[in-house]
Amino acid sequence: MTTVLYPGSFDPIHLGHLDVIEQAMELFGDVVVATMHNPSKPSGMFTLDERIAMIEESVEPLRAGHIGTVRVVAFPGLAVDAARSEHADFIVKGLRTGGDFEVEQQMAQTNYAAAGVRTVYVPCKPALVFISSRFIREIAKYGGDVTAMVPAAVVPQLTRAAQRDQG
Ligand code: PNS
């Protein structure tokens, strides 16, 4: 079985992320979802613990499907160090658009140059490519409906976090 690390901010996890996790479980077997800090996104909506709790709840149906294994961890430092510490064979990233490719390719090449850790891309399901955590946070903040974009477990948490941010 191959172990892969899927790092991200997951603020919050959405259906596009879940699709990548499911594809990675099918393709490689053992997926470690690493909730990381993204230095270019300092002001998140959810705490690390909240993000992890939502990921855990969202991947539960995948675990029940027995297509592979999935573990959820938090990691404070570099993605390559998380990959090493979790004994991952490589990093997996989802690609939605060419814009994602530009960003991901630079990170993948940097991670390989710095630490010899390779990255493999998984194309997102076409029906989900428009989804982004940033717009989900924005819609939720103004009381909009994001049920088509996030796992069911995330919907009430978004409502709660939006109310908390206003209070
Ligand atoms: O979901 P995101 O915000 O697009 O994920 C980006 C993330 C967290 C995977 C990226 O910022 C990252 O790997 N952060 C950890 C720090 C790191 O390894 N930096 C070097 C990148 S080449």
Residues whose N, C-alpha, C, O or C-beta is under 5 A from the ligand:
A	BS01	PNS	P7 G8 S9 F10 M36 H37 N38 P39 G77 L78 A79 V80 M107 T110 N111
